[in-house]
Amino acid sequence: MNFLRRLSPARVLTLGFLTVIFSFSFVLMLPACLADGVQLSYIDSLYTCFSAVCVTGLVTVDPGTTFSPLGQLCIGLMMQFGGLGLATVSAGAILMVGGRVSLRERTLLREAMNTGTGRGLVILVYEIFIITIGCELVGTMLCYPVFRQDYPPLRALGVSLFHTVASFNNAGFDILGHADNLASYHNSLWLYAVTSIEIVLGGIGFLVLREMRMKHFRWKRLSMHARVVLATSATLIPVGALLMMVTEDISLTDALFHSVSARTAGFSTVDLSKLSSAGLLVIEMLMIIGASPGSTGGGLKTSTFFVLLSGMKSAATNRSEKAFHYSLPPDAFRKAAIVTAMGLLLVVSATWLLLALEPSLYLRDAMFEMISAFGTVGLSTGITASLHTPAKLLSMLLMFVGRLGPMTIATLWYFDRGERVRYPFGNISIG
């Protein structure tokens, strides 16, 4: 315990995620967790655990045919843990047994939820669990009639629950056993709608959902952060769908669904390997942007994207950065630019390394795979299962960085408190 107390919040979160991942990697290899006659290598078990805890959805084996109901339950628990986060789950467990959340746990919560204050964190934990359980129970009931058409009652209930947990946590896993994601339900508009709503609710973020409830869904009473998240999310969905329809011969329903899913959920109803390069580029842009802060999704985040656009507009018009009658914080653009630059540099470097490890891959497939891993999306052009062990390890690393965030990973090392003496400012040309 003294060792943990000396660690920074970023290191505690990282260690906690890794502990869960490696623990379940051994559990999934137990005969009780595997389907009859199935043998699973440790690297594939580890990859599945990284993907589940990082709520990604990339798989090297088919979860529907590889794992038994117990193994699928373990994957579901890992998705739930990954979506809620280490700090939230830990604080919730403490509250369930009647304990008190210490200042240390509050610090971890603030770091994990990316909140600027520690006030109201215990209440926030309660509300996160209520929102999660409520959304997943309702989603399960709504999905049940669809899956009941193809499965017996108990199995249909299990598939419905698993699918809802994967949807709300933006994980993208499926246990349908077809190895084609949701293509078998291509004509089910009801399943499309329920899945999309669950993805959006999980991707908006608990902080925004809580604020919307507290402010009685009144737009003018919402904070700037909530307005930015909602406005950006509402804009990206139709814009992404429009671009998909321009580049691909798909229906409006499929275009809207993929515009929602590509932002970190990872469900698909079409064979992505057959899409044009232009269509894949649209999906890649959506995957990079990702979900919103404090949500179950990954990516650079909608607020980061909004701040970048606002900063560029400010530079072009020579006007201050503002939105919804608020001025953006002075260092917001700097932080957004740093996170974006780190993310893009990481993706480009990982793509180069993947191509070096797997020379037979095409550039578009390799880059799509790495963006999907970094954005914790789970979409793939079909190359995941064919990757060799070094490439799988690279994909795991990128999923892990994408889930925790580049800034959290960067702060794993301690830095000094700053310099007391600085050199004089020099001149440098930009642009």
URPEPE-V305446 format. One record per residue. N is the residue number from 1. RES is the residue in three letters. SS is DSSP state (H for helix, E for strand, L for the rest). PSI is psi in degrees with one decimal (none if undefined). D_FIRST is the distance of its C-alpha to the first C-alpha in Angstrom with 2 decimals. Layout:
n=[N | N]
res=[RES | RES]
ss=[SS | SS]
psi=[PSI | PSI]
d_first=[D_FIRST | D_FIRST]
This chain:
n=[1 | 2 | 3 | 4 | 5 | 6 | 7 | 8 | 9 | 10 | 11 | 12 | 13 | 14 | 15 | 16 | 17 | 18 | 19 | 20 | 21 | 22 | 23 | 24 | 25 | 26 | 27 | 28 | 29 | 30 | 31 | 32 | 33 | 34 | 35 | 36 | 37 | 38 | 39 | 40 | 41 | 42 | 43 | 44 | 45 | 46 | 47 | 48 | 49 | 50 | 51 | 52 | 53 | 54 | 55 | 56 | 57 | 58 | 59 | 60 | 61 | 62 | 63 | 64 | 65 | 66 | 67 | 68 | 69 | 70 | 71 | 72 | 73 | 74 | 75 | 76 | 77 | 78 | 79 | 80 | 81 | 82 | 83 | 84 | 85 | 86 | 87 | 88 | 89 | 90 | 91 | 92 | 93 | 94 | 95 | 96 | 97 | 98 | 99 | 100 | 101 | 102 | 103 | 104 | 105 | 106 | 107 | 108 | 109 | 110 | 111 | 112 | 113 | 114 | 115 | 116 | 117 | 118 | 119 | 120 | 121 | 122 | 123 | 124 | 125 | 126 | 127 | 128 | 129 | 130 | 131 | 132 | 133 | 134 | 135 | 136 | 137 | 138 | 139 | 140 | 141 | 142 | 143 | 144 | 145 | 146 | 147 | 148 | 149 | 150 | 151 | 152 | 153 | 154 | 155 | 156 | 157 | 158 | 159 | 160 | 161 | 162 | 163 | 164 | 165 | 166 | 167 | 168 | 169 | 170 | 171 | 172 | 173 | 174 | 175 | 176 | 177 | 178 | 179 | 180 | 181 | 182 | 183 | 184 | 185 | 186 | 187 | 188 | 189 | 190 | 191 | 192 | 193 | 194 | 195 | 196 | 197 | 198 | 199 | 200 | 201 | 202 | 203 | 204 | 205 | 206 | 207 | 208 | 209 | 210 | 211 | 212 | 213 | 214 | 215 | 216 | 217 | 218 | 219 | 220 | 221 | 222 | 223 | 224 | 225 | 226 | 227 | 228 | 229 | 230 | 231 | 232 | 233 | 234 | 235 | 236 | 237 | 238 | 239 | 240 | 241 | 242 | 243 | 244 | 245 | 246 | 247 | 248 | 249 | 250 | 251 | 252 | 253 | 254 | 255 | 256 | 257 | 258 | 259 | 260 | 261 | 262 | 263 | 264 | 265 | 266 | 267 | 268 | 269 | 270 | 271 | 272 | 273 | 274 | 275 | 276 | 277 | 278 | 279 | 280 | 281 | 282 | 283 | 284 | 285 | 286 | 287 | 288 | 289 | 290 | 291 | 292 | 293 | 294 | 295 | 296 | 297 | 298 | 299 | 300 | 301 | 302 | 303 | 304 | 305 | 306 | 307 | 308 | 309 | 310 | 311 | 312 | 313 | 314 | 315 | 316 | 317 | 318 | 319 | 320 | 321 | 322 | 323 | 324 | 325 | 326 | 327 | 328 | 329 | 330 | 331 | 332 | 333 | 334 | 335 | 336 | 337 | 338 | 339 | 340 | 341 | 342 | 343 | 344 | 345 | 346 | 347 | 348 | 349 | 350 | 351 | 352 | 353 | 354 | 355 | 356 | 357 | 358 | 359 | 360 | 361 | 362 | 363 | 364 | 365 | 366 | 367 | 368 | 369 | 370 | 371 | 372 | 373 | 374 | 375 | 376 | 377 | 378 | 379 | 380 | 381 | 382 | 383 | 384 | 385 | 386 | 387 | 388 | 389 | 390 | 391 | 392 | 393 | 394 | 395 | 396 | 397 | 398 | 399 | 400 | 401 | 402 | 403 | 404 | 405 | 406 | 407 | 408 | 409 | 410 | 411 | 412 | 413 | 414 | 415 | 416 | 417 | 418 | 419 | 420 | 421 | 422 | 423 | 424 | 425 | 426 | 427 | 428 | 429 | 430 | 431]
res=[MET | ASN | PHE | LEU | ARG | ARG | LEU | SER | PRO | ALA | ARG | VAL | LEU | THR | LEU | GLY | PHE | LEU | THR | VAL | ILE | PHE | SER | PHE | SER | PHE | VAL | LEU | MET | LEU | PRO | ALA | CYS | LEU | ALA | ASP | GLY | VAL | GLN | LEU | SER | TYR | ILE | ASP | SER | LEU | TYR | THR | CYS | PHE | SER | ALA | VAL | CYS | VAL | THR | GLY | LEU | VAL | THR | VAL | ASP | PRO | GLY | THR | THR | PHE | SER | PRO | LEU | GLY | GLN | LEU | CYS | ILE | GLY | LEU | MET | MET | GLN | PHE | GLY | GLY | LEU | GLY | LEU | ALA | THR | VAL | SER | ALA | GLY | ALA | ILE | LEU | MET | VAL | GLY | GLY | ARG | VAL | SER | LEU | ARG | GLU | ARG | THR | LEU | LEU | ARG | GLU | ALA | MET | ASN | THR | GLY | THR | GLY | ARG | GLY | LEU | VAL | ILE | LEU | VAL | TYR | GLU | ILE | PHE | ILE | ILE | THR | ILE | GLY | CYS | GLU | LEU | VAL | GLY | THR | MET | LEU | CYS | TYR | PRO | VAL | PHE | ARG | GLN | ASP | TYR | PRO | PRO | LEU | ARG | ALA | LEU | GLY | VAL | SER | LEU | PHE | HIS | THR | VAL | ALA | SER | PHE | ASN | ASN | ALA | GLY | PHE | ASP | ILE | LEU | GLY | HIS | ALA | ASP | ASN | LEU | ALA | SER | TYR | HIS | ASN | SER | LEU | TRP | LEU | TYR | ALA | VAL | THR | SER | ILE | GLU | ILE | VAL | LEU | GLY | GLY | ILE | GLY | PHE | LEU | VAL | LEU | ARG | GLU | MET | ARG | MET | LYS | HIS | PHE | ARG | TRP | LYS | ARG | LEU | SER | MET | HIS | ALA | ARG | VAL | VAL | LEU | ALA | THR | SER | ALA | THR | LEU | ILE | PRO | VAL | GLY | ALA | LEU | LEU | MET | MET | VAL | THR | GLU | ASP | ILE | SER | LEU | THR | ASP | ALA | LEU | PHE | HIS | SER | VAL | SER | ALA | ARG | THR | ALA | GLY | PHE | SER | THR | VAL | ASP | LEU | SER | LYS | LEU | SER | SER | ALA | GLY | LEU | LEU | VAL | ILE | GLU | MET | LEU | MET | ILE | ILE | GLY | ALA | SER | PRO | GLY | SER | THR | GLY | GLY | GLY | LEU | LYS | THR | SER | THR | PHE | PHE | VAL | LEU | LEU | SER | GLY | MET | LYS | SER | ALA | ALA | THR | ASN | ARG | SER | GLU | LYS | ALA | PHE | HIS | TYR | SER | LEU | PRO | PRO | ASP | ALA | PHE | ARG | LYS | ALA | ALA | ILE | VAL | THR | ALA | MET | GLY | LEU | LEU | LEU | VAL | VAL | SER | ALA | THR | TRP | LEU | LEU | LEU | ALA | LEU | GLU | PRO | SER | LEU | TYR | LEU | ARG | ASP | ALA | MET | PHE | GLU | MET | ILE | SER | ALA | PHE | GLY | THR | VAL | GLY | LEU | SER | THR | GLY | ILE | THR | ALA | SER | LEU | HIS | THR | PRO | ALA | LYS | LEU | LEU | SER | MET | LEU | LEU | MET | PHE | VAL | GLY | ARG | LEU | GLY | PRO | MET | THR | ILE | ALA | THR | LEU | TRP | TYR | PHE | ASP | ARG | GLY | GLU | ARG | VAL | ARG | TYR | PRO | PHE | GLY | ASN | ILE | SER | ILE | GLY]
ss=[L | H | H | H | H | L | L | L | H | H | H | H | H | H | H | H | H | H | H | H | H | H | H | H | H | H | H | L | L | L | H | H | H | E | L | L | L | L | L | L | L | H | H | H | H | H | H | H | H | H | H | H | H | L | L | L | L | L | L | L | L | L | H | H | H | H | E | L | H | H | H | H | H | H | H | H | H | H | H | H | H | H | H | H | L | H | H | H | H | H | H | H | H | H | H | H | L | L | L | L | L | L | H | H | H | H | H | H | H | H | H | H | H | L | L | L | L | L | L | L | H | H | H | H | H | H | H | H | H | H | H | H | H | H | H | H | H | H | H | H | H | H | H | H | H | H | H | H | L | L | L | L | H | H | H | H | H | H | H | H | H | H | H | H | H | H | H | H | L | L | L | L | L | L | L | L | L | L | L | L | L | L | H | H | H | L | L | L | H | H | H | H | H | H | H | H | H | H | H | H | H | H | H | H | L | H | H | H | H | H | H | H | H | H | L | L | L | L | H | H | H | L | L | H | H | H | H | H | H | H | H | H | H | H | H | H | H | H | H | H | H | H | H | H | H | H | H | L | L | L | L | H | H | H | H | H | H | H | H | H | H | L | L | L | L | L | L | L | L | L | L | H | H | H | L | L | H | H | H | H | H | H | H | H | H | H | H | H | H | L | L | L | L | L | L | L | L | L | L | L | L | H | H | H | H | H | H | H | H | H | H | H | H | H | H | H | H | L | L | L | L | E | E | L | L | E | E | L | L | L | L | H | H | H | H | H | H | H | H | H | H | H | H | H | H | H | H | H | H | H | H | H | H | H | H | H | H | L | L | L | L | L | H | H | H | H | H | H | H | H | H | H | H | H | L | L | L | L | L | L | L | L | L | H | H | H | L | L | H | H | H | H | H | H | H | H | H | H | H | H | H | H | H | H | L | H | H | H | H | H | L | L | L | L | L | L | L | L | L | L | L | L | L | L | L | L | L | L | L | L | L]
psi=[-39.5 | -34.1 | -44.2 | -34.8 | -25.5 | -11.3 | 149.6 | 158.2 | -39.2 | -39.3 | -36.7 | -45.0 | -43.9 | -45.8 | -39.1 | -45.5 | -44.5 | -37.0 | -45.2 | -44.4 | -51.4 | -30.4 | -47.6 | -23.4 | -29.1 | -34.5 | -42.3 | -19.7 | -4.9 | 143.3 | -33.7 | -21.1 | -4.9 | 150.4 | 160.0 | 128.7 | 4.8 | 134.8 | 135.2 | 127.6 | 156.7 | -35.5 | -36.6 | -35.7 | -44.3 | -40.7 | -42.4 | -40.5 | -42.1 | -44.1 | -39.2 | -48.0 | -33.9 | 9.8 | 53.5 | -63.5 | -5.8 | 135.2 | 146.1 | -13.1 | 155.6 | 113.3 | -28.0 | -30.4 | -14.9 | -37.0 | 148.9 | 173.0 | -36.2 | -42.5 | -39.3 | -34.0 | -41.0 | -41.3 | -41.1 | -41.3 | -38.9 | -39.4 | -42.5 | -42.2 | -45.2 | -37.8 | -44.1 | -36.1 | 153.7 | -48.1 | -42.9 | -44.7 | -43.1 | -47.2 | -39.0 | -40.5 | -40.2 | -42.4 | -33.4 | -33.4 | 10.0 | 14.3 | 177.9 | 138.4 | 118.3 | 171.4 | -32.9 | -46.5 | -34.8 | -38.0 | -41.8 | -40.9 | -44.9 | -38.5 | -43.2 | -39.4 | -7.6 | 42.7 | 151.3 | -9.4 | 157.9 | 3.7 | 137.0 | 17.3 | -36.1 | -43.8 | -37.9 | -39.3 | -45.7 | -47.2 | -33.5 | -44.8 | -39.1 | -45.0 | -46.0 | -50.6 | -42.7 | -48.5 | -40.2 | -34.8 | -44.9 | -43.2 | -39.0 | -44.3 | -36.6 | -30.8 | -23.2 | -47.1 | -30.9 | -49.5 | -22.0 | -23.6 | -21.5 | -11.1 | 155.9 | 162.5 | -51.5 | -42.5 | -40.2 | -37.7 | -42.2 | -42.8 | -40.0 | -44.3 | -45.1 | -44.5 | -39.1 | -42.4 | -43.1 | -36.4 | -51.1 | -35.8 | 8.8 | 42.0 | -37.7 | 5.9 | 151.9 | 150.3 | 31.7 | -21.6 | 8.2 | -12.1 | 23.0 | 22.3 | -124.2 | 16.8 | -28.9 | -20.4 | 36.6 | -31.2 | 6.7 | 92.0 | -31.4 | -46.2 | -37.8 | -49.5 | -46.9 | -45.2 | -43.5 | -42.4 | -43.1 | -41.8 | -45.7 | -43.9 | -43.4 | -31.1 | -19.4 | -38.8 | 141.8 | -35.2 | -41.5 | -42.2 | -41.1 | -43.3 | -39.5 | -40.8 | -43.9 | -33.0 | 13.5 | 36.0 | 28.0 | 116.7 | -44.8 | -17.7 | -6.8 | 153.7 | 168.4 | -40.6 | -47.1 | -41.6 | -40.7 | -46.7 | -48.0 | -42.8 | -43.2 | -43.8 | -43.7 | -27.4 | -40.0 | -33.8 | -54.9 | -34.4 | -44.5 | -41.0 | -41.6 | -44.8 | -36.0 | -40.9 | -30.1 | -36.9 | -22.2 | 154.4 | 75.0 | 163.1 | 165.4 | -38.7 | -47.2 | -38.9 | -44.3 | -42.2 | -44.5 | -28.3 | -35.3 | -48.9 | -33.4 | -15.0 | 14.8 | -1.8 | -49.9 | 7.6 | 148.7 | 149.2 | 2.7 | 162.7 | 107.2 | -25.4 | -17.6 | -2.6 | 155.7 | 165.7 | -34.5 | -41.0 | -41.7 | -34.7 | -37.8 | -46.3 | -39.5 | -41.1 | -41.4 | -39.3 | -38.9 | -42.2 | -49.6 | -155.9 | -151.9 | 160.9 | 145.4 | 21.3 | -173.9 | -3.5 | 175.3 | -146.1 | -177.8 | -19.4 | 145.1 | -38.3 | -37.2 | -44.3 | -42.6 | -43.9 | -38.2 | -46.6 | -40.6 | -40.1 | -41.2 | -38.9 | -40.3 | -40.8 | -34.9 | -32.7 | -8.0 | 37.1 | 158.4 | 155.6 | 119.8 | 159.2 | 132.4 | 44.9 | 24.0 | 150.5 | 136.2 | 147.2 | 145.9 | -35.7 | 10.5 | -46.2 | -38.6 | -45.6 | -43.1 | -41.2 | -38.5 | -46.8 | -43.4 | -45.1 | -42.0 | -42.5 | -47.0 | -39.8 | -39.6 | -43.7 | -45.1 | -43.9 | -42.5 | -37.7 | -43.8 | -43.7 | -38.1 | -42.0 | -33.4 | -35.7 | -32.6 | 78.9 | -20.0 | -11.3 | 150.1 | 153.0 | -43.3 | -37.3 | -41.0 | -44.3 | -39.9 | -42.4 | -42.5 | -37.0 | -40.5 | -40.3 | -45.2 | -39.5 | 2.6 | 49.5 | -57.6 | -3.4 | 148.7 | 153.4 | 7.9 | 14.7 | -8.0 | -48.2 | -22.8 | -3.6 | 145.0 | 171.2 | -48.1 | -39.0 | -36.0 | -40.7 | -38.8 | -43.1 | -40.1 | -44.7 | -42.4 | -38.2 | -41.9 | -44.5 | -40.2 | -35.1 | -44.6 | -28.7 | 140.3 | -37.8 | -39.2 | -43.1 | -39.5 | -26.8 | 12.5 | -22.4 | 142.3 | 144.6 | 158.1 | 175.3 | 3.4 | 165.4 | 139.2 | -24.4 | 134.3 | 156.1 | 157.6 | 152.4 | 137.7 | 178.5 | 138.7 | 137.4 | 135.4 | 129.1 | none]
d_first=[0.00 | 3.80 | 5.28 | 5.14 | 6.27 | 8.83 | 10.16 | 13.25 | 13.90 | 16.22 | 13.86 | 11.34 | 14.56 | 15.97 | 13.20 | 13.22 | 17.00 | 17.24 | 15.11 | 17.50 | 20.48 | 20.13 | 19.29 | 22.41 | 24.43 | 24.57 | 25.20 | 28.15 | 29.81 | 30.14 | 33.83 | 33.21 | 32.03 | 35.07 | 38.67 | 41.22 | 42.19 | 39.68 | 37.74 | 34.88 | 33.74 | 30.06 | 30.68 | 32.24 | 29.46 | 26.88 | 29.24 | 29.57 | 25.83 | 25.53 | 28.57 | 27.42 | 23.91 | 25.50 | 28.29 | 30.93 | 33.33 | 34.50 | 35.08 | 36.44 | 37.36 | 38.84 | 36.28 | 39.22 | 40.72 | 37.82 | 35.40 | 36.09 | 35.39 | 32.00 | 31.18 | 32.44 | 30.27 | 27.18 | 28.47 | 29.00 | 25.45 | 24.21 | 26.71 | 25.59 | 21.92 | 23.09 | 25.46 | 23.23 | 20.22 | 16.50 | 15.92 | 18.97 | 18.25 | 14.73 | 16.28 | 19.24 | 17.47 | 15.88 | 19.41 | 21.10 | 19.53 | 20.38 | 17.05 | 16.78 | 15.51 | 13.54 | 14.64 | 11.74 | 12.96 | 16.45 | 16.03 | 15.02 | 18.01 | 20.27 | 19.48 | 19.99 | 23.08 | 24.46 | 25.46 | 26.53 | 25.33 | 22.57 | 25.23 | 25.74 | 22.70 | 22.09 | 25.79 | 25.63 | 23.10 | 25.55 | 28.42 | 26.90 | 26.56 | 30.06 | 31.56 | 30.06 | 31.11 | 34.47 | 35.33 | 34.42 | 36.31 | 39.35 | 39.26 | 39.14 | 42.16 | 44.06 | 43.45 | 44.33 | 48.14 | 48.06 | 46.18 | 48.04 | 51.17 | 49.80 | 47.47 | 47.68 | 46.06 | 42.69 | 42.26 | 43.41 | 40.80 | 38.02 | 39.38 | 39.70 | 36.13 | 34.80 | 37.13 | 36.16 | 32.41 | 33.20 | 35.52 | 33.41 | 30.38 | 32.80 | 31.90 | 35.42 | 34.94 | 37.82 | 38.55 | 42.33 | 42.98 | 45.66 | 43.79 | 45.43 | 42.86 | 44.88 | 48.26 | 49.43 | 49.17 | 50.96 | 53.42 | 51.06 | 51.06 | 49.16 | 46.20 | 46.41 | 46.27 | 43.41 | 41.28 | 42.06 | 41.19 | 37.81 | 37.10 | 38.20 | 36.19 | 32.97 | 33.85 | 34.79 | 31.28 | 29.76 | 30.27 | 33.96 | 34.48 | 33.02 | 35.18 | 38.24 | 37.88 | 37.35 | 40.34 | 42.45 | 42.94 | 45.09 | 45.13 | 46.11 | 43.23 | 40.52 | 38.52 | 39.38 | 36.30 | 37.31 | 40.90 | 40.07 | 37.97 | 40.63 | 43.56 | 42.19 | 41.23 | 44.62 | 46.41 | 44.70 | 45.56 | 49.37 | 49.50 | 47.61 | 49.88 | 52.96 | 52.05 | 51.40 | 54.80 | 56.49 | 55.14 | 55.10 | 57.51 | 55.23 | 55.64 | 54.33 | 51.99 | 50.44 | 50.24 | 48.43 | 46.03 | 45.11 | 44.81 | 42.17 | 40.43 | 40.40 | 38.11 | 35.05 | 35.93 | 37.74 | 40.33 | 43.82 | 47.25 | 49.09 | 48.89 | 47.32 | 48.79 | 52.21 | 51.53 | 53.16 | 51.33 | 51.94 | 50.34 | 47.26 | 47.02 | 47.01 | 44.13 | 42.24 | 42.64 | 41.32 | 38.33 | 37.47 | 37.68 | 35.52 | 34.22 | 32.97 | 29.75 | 27.25 | 29.00 | 28.42 | 30.48 | 30.19 | 32.66 | 33.29 | 33.70 | 36.87 | 36.12 | 35.74 | 39.08 | 40.73 | 39.65 | 40.98 | 44.30 | 44.51 | 43.91 | 46.58 | 48.96 | 48.38 | 49.14 | 52.27 | 53.62 | 52.48 | 51.11 | 47.77 | 45.07 | 45.17 | 44.78 | 45.72 | 46.86 | 43.63 | 43.09 | 40.25 | 37.57 | 38.74 | 36.00 | 35.88 | 38.30 | 36.56 | 33.20 | 35.06 | 37.00 | 33.96 | 32.17 | 35.49 | 36.28 | 32.92 | 33.30 | 36.91 | 36.32 | 33.60 | 35.94 | 38.89 | 37.03 | 35.63 | 39.16 | 40.67 | 38.20 | 38.80 | 42.54 | 42.17 | 40.30 | 42.66 | 46.09 | 47.86 | 46.15 | 47.97 | 46.52 | 46.57 | 44.67 | 42.02 | 41.46 | 41.41 | 38.74 | 36.47 | 36.99 | 36.25 | 32.96 | 31.92 | 33.05 | 31.27 | 34.72 | 35.60 | 39.31 | 40.96 | 44.46 | 43.88 | 42.51 | 38.90 | 39.72 | 41.82 | 39.18 | 38.27 | 34.78 | 34.32 | 35.50 | 33.18 | 30.19 | 31.52 | 31.86 | 28.27 | 27.07 | 29.33 | 28.25 | 24.58 | 25.56 | 27.88 | 25.36 | 22.73 | 25.58 | 26.86 | 25.57 | 21.94 | 22.30 | 24.09 | 21.33 | 18.77 | 20.01 | 19.87 | 23.27 | 24.85 | 25.93 | 29.48 | 32.66 | 34.75 | 37.85 | 39.28 | 42.36 | 45.24 | 45.44 | 47.60 | 49.63 | 48.81 | 50.63 | 48.80 | 50.57]
